[in-house]
Amino acid sequence: MRQKGGNLFSILNILFLSVLTLVTLYPMWREVAVSFSGMEEAMKGGLFLWPRDFTTDAYVNILHSRYLWLAYGNSLFITLVGTLIGVFLTAATAFPLIKQDLPGKKMFVLLILFTMLFSGGIIPTYLLVKSVGLINSLWSLILPTAISAYNVIVMMSFFRTLPRELDESATMDGAHAIRIFGSVILPLSKPVLATIALWEAVGYWNNYLQALYYLNDKSKYVLPVLLRDIINGQTIAQMTGESTGSSTESVIAATTIMAVLPILIVYPFLQKYFVQGTLIGSVKA
């Protein structure tokens, strides 16, 4: 009886997970199908299991649009530069905080934890960004969120799992703190560095609200804001290319696919580090 019950549970579990997977994947698959559908079929809407009246006109139109490449370049810039800065500053902040002899260590940790519970709010943050001259600059999307308190805590948890003997032996050999950090600690921290880098990259790539608040020039737009404009019809006239037979729906779908494609390509290569870093960071806080 137990074996039959176990088999029934396995079957039901597989069915449930299969249905859940299909429900999760269908929105993305629908966008793919709509992006390759003709104008009339895309405008009909409804359930899309495959492209109707297959055409690549939507991709031809958006790939020839300067708005897409400007937004792509801006998104790539803030993602690459922001991720490098964020990972470095997070590691550089977490490393000293694991030292038992650091003066004021508890105060610094409490201040970091405080920012997880309370923030200045949208208006004070906007006024601060404006006062330092970052309005309508891509740096306004990078510097204000360069360090996350949660990421610092995860990095600290990982650093605590490294043997203290490594630090002590390097100190006895005459290495200073910066040398130990760069030559000993960082090479051993690839899992958590990759994890933080993935979180940072996804956050910067999908940055919408800050771009909406701080960017006024259309040449500085990133992909999420460009998608907003396309959905609202503000730049659709330049991207639909009605003479070639693509519709608003297919252009929106094609732009959405182009926006998520880089993350879909990068994630499989970082997945193992993502899992390792998350588990290690959650074991010892």
Secondary structure, DSSP 8 states (H G I E B T S, - for coil): -HHHHHHHHHHHHHHHHHHHHHHHHHHHHHHHHHHTS-HHHHHH-S--SS-SS---HHHHHHHT-HHHHHHHHHHHHHHHHHHHHHHHHHHHHHHHHT-TT-TTHHHHHHHHHHHHH----HHHHHHHHHHTT-TTSGGGGTGGGS--HHHHHHHHHHHHHS-HHHHHHHHHTT--HHHHIIIIIGGGGHHHHHHHHHHHHHHHHT--HHHHHH---GGG--HHHHHHHHHTTSSHHHHS-GGGT--HHHHHHHHHHHHHHHHHHHHHHHHHHHHHHHHHHHH--
